Amino acid sequence: MAIRQAEPTAKSEAVTLDIAARIATLSPRECQVMEGLVIDYKMPDMNGVELATRLRHRDISAPIILITGYPDENISARAAAAGIRDVLLKPHLEESLVTSIRGAIQDGHPASACGTGH
């Protein structure tokens, strides 16, 4: 499996934002088929920890894996507080991402991955 880090463009940043906004507004039915999320830390209008926090406030219980090329000393603690399963560092994701996704799927999550929110 080859994973390449693409240079961001205005179009890719807009798509990332659209996807993040869409994920944050998933319906309960859509959440039931979601087995997990891999989200990037750096996005145009919010970061991955903020997105995870929004999802958890909506009672979305699917496992979340955060990838980042911008680690700092507090990211693991902030990620854990947001309910993120794993934090993986770019650019060498290949094996760690596969391992983390397999673990998340094997651990499973409740059938109702979404709730009504708070």
Kinemage of the C-alpha trace (Angstrom):
@kinemage 1
@onewidth
@group {chain A} dominant
@subgroup {mainchain}
@vectorlist {calphas} color= white
{ca met a 1} P 0.000 0.000 0.000
{ca ala a 2} L 1.478 3.309 -1.041
{ca ile a 3} L 0.273 6.475 0.612
{ca arg a 4} L 1.526 9.761 -0.719
{ca gln a 5} L 1.147 13.131 0.873
{ca ala a 6} L -0.284 15.510 -1.704
{ca glu a 7} L 0.476 19.185 -1.714
{ca pro a 8} L -2.644 21.090 -0.635
{ca thr a 9} L -4.431 23.174 -3.232
{ca ala a 10} L -7.367 25.520 -2.947
{ca lys a 11} L -9.570 22.788 -4.436
{ca ser a 12} L -8.300 20.059 -2.065
{ca glu a 13} L -8.780 22.353 0.939
{ca ala a 14} L -12.363 23.096 -0.169
{ca val a 15} L -13.073 19.383 -0.584
{ca thr a 16} L -11.573 18.663 2.852
{ca leu a 17} L -13.765 21.337 4.404
{ca asp a 18} L -16.857 20.033 2.614
{ca ile a 19} L -16.144 16.500 3.818
{ca ala a 20} L -15.518 17.641 7.392
{ca ala a 21} L -18.749 19.647 7.389
{ca arg a 22} L -20.638 16.691 5.918
{ca ile a 23} L -19.255 14.255 8.489
{ca ala a 24} L -20.287 16.591 11.285
{ca thr a 25} L -23.904 16.531 10.040
{ca leu a 26} L -24.379 12.812 9.368
{ca ser a 27} L -27.813 11.401 10.080
{ca pro a 28} L -28.249 8.548 12.574
{ca arg a 29} L -28.985 6.169 9.682
{ca glu a 30} L -25.760 7.166 7.901
{ca cys a 31} L -23.778 6.661 11.080
{ca gln a 32} L -25.005 3.102 11.498
{ca val a 33} L -22.993 1.988 8.469
{ca met a 34} L -19.848 3.887 9.445
{ca glu a 35} L -17.131 1.590 10.769
{ca gly a 36} L -14.579 4.275 11.481
{ca leu a 37} L -13.010 7.535 10.380
{ca val a 38} L -9.480 8.520 9.460
{ca ile a 39} L -9.189 12.288 9.733
{ca asp a 40} L -6.327 14.691 9.230
{ca tyr a 41} L -5.378 17.142 11.948
{ca lys a 42} L -4.870 20.172 9.727
{ca met a 43} L -7.944 21.402 7.869
{ca pro a 44} L -8.895 24.916 6.711
{ca asp a 45} L -11.520 25.948 9.296
{ca met a 46} L -11.142 23.392 12.070
{ca asn a 47} L -8.651 20.764 13.094
{ca gly a 48} L -9.159 17.035 13.437
{ca val a 49} L -9.449 17.193 17.231
{ca glu a 50} L -12.222 19.786 16.920
{ca leu a 51} L -14.036 17.614 14.364
{ca ala a 52} L -13.730 14.572 16.638
{ca thr a 53} L -15.116 16.596 19.539
{ca arg a 54} L -18.109 17.650 17.430
{ca leu a 55} L -18.727 14.049 16.420
{ca arg a 56} L -18.551 12.785 20.009
{ca his a 57} L -20.957 15.531 21.130
{ca arg a 58} L -23.397 14.059 18.607
{ca asp a 59} L -22.832 10.628 20.213
{ca ile a 60} L -21.012 9.259 17.176
{ca ser a 61} L -19.094 6.327 18.605
{ca ala a 62} L -17.266 5.038 15.512
{ca pro a 63} L -13.504 4.787 16.086
{ca ile a 64} L -11.500 7.812 14.937
{ca ile a 65} L -7.872 7.716 13.849
{ca leu a 66} L -6.099 11.074 13.581
{ca ile a 67} L -3.184 11.585 11.203
{ca thr a 68} L -0.887 14.578 11.480
{ca gly a 69} L 2.290 16.022 10.111
{ca tyr a 70} L 2.231 18.637 12.860
{ca pro a 71} L 2.769 16.823 16.153
{ca asp a 72} L 3.115 18.831 19.319
{ca glu a 73} L 3.649 17.817 22.907
{ca asn a 74} L -0.057 17.968 23.786
{ca ile a 75} L -1.673 16.389 20.746
{ca ser a 76} L -1.982 12.915 22.271
{ca ala a 77} L -3.722 14.256 25.377
{ca arg a 78} L -6.075 16.490 23.355
{ca ala a 79} L -6.831 13.617 20.980
{ca ala a 80} L -7.595 11.223 23.842
{ca ala a 81} L -9.894 13.809 25.452
{ca ala a 82} L -11.747 14.079 22.110
{ca gly a 83} L -12.258 10.316 21.942
{ca ile a 84} L -9.680 9.655 19.246
{ca arg a 85} L -8.413 6.083 19.202
{ca asp a 86} L -4.940 6.633 17.683
{ca val a 87} L -2.705 9.490 16.555
{ca leu a 88} L -0.432 8.601 13.650
{ca leu a 89} L 2.403 10.727 12.313
{ca lys a 90} L 3.005 11.566 8.668
{ca pro a 91} L 4.726 10.916 6.384
{ca his a 92} L 5.442 7.278 7.325
{ca leu a 93} L 1.896 5.982 7.757
{ca glu a 94} L 1.788 2.822 5.678
{ca glu a 95} L 2.131 0.090 8.292
{ca ser a 96} L 0.857 2.033 11.309
{ca leu a 97} L -2.303 3.117 9.491
{ca val a 98} L -3.117 -0.412 8.347
{ca thr a 99} L -2.499 -1.771 11.858
{ca ser a 100} L -4.600 0.947 13.473
{ca ile a 101} L -7.536 0.474 11.074
{ca arg a 102} L -7.484 -3.304 11.580
{ca gly a 103} L -7.468 -2.853 15.350
{ca ala a 104} L -10.344 -0.396 15.251
{ca ile a 105} L -12.448 -2.713 13.100
{ca gln a 106} L -11.639 -5.756 15.235
{ca asp a 107} L -12.542 -3.882 18.419
{ca gly a 108} L -15.823 -2.848 16.819
{ca his a 109} L -18.187 -0.225 18.102
{ca pro a 110} L -21.834 -0.174 19.160
{ca ala a 111} L -24.385 -0.806 16.429
{ca ser a 112} L -25.768 2.673 16.999
{ca ala a 113} L -22.706 4.679 16.079
{ca cys a 114} L -24.721 7.921 16.186
{ca gly a 115} L -27.000 9.268 18.795
{ca thr a 116} L -29.177 12.296 18.855
{ca gly a 117} L -26.420 14.564 20.132
{ca his a 118} L -26.418 16.906 23.055
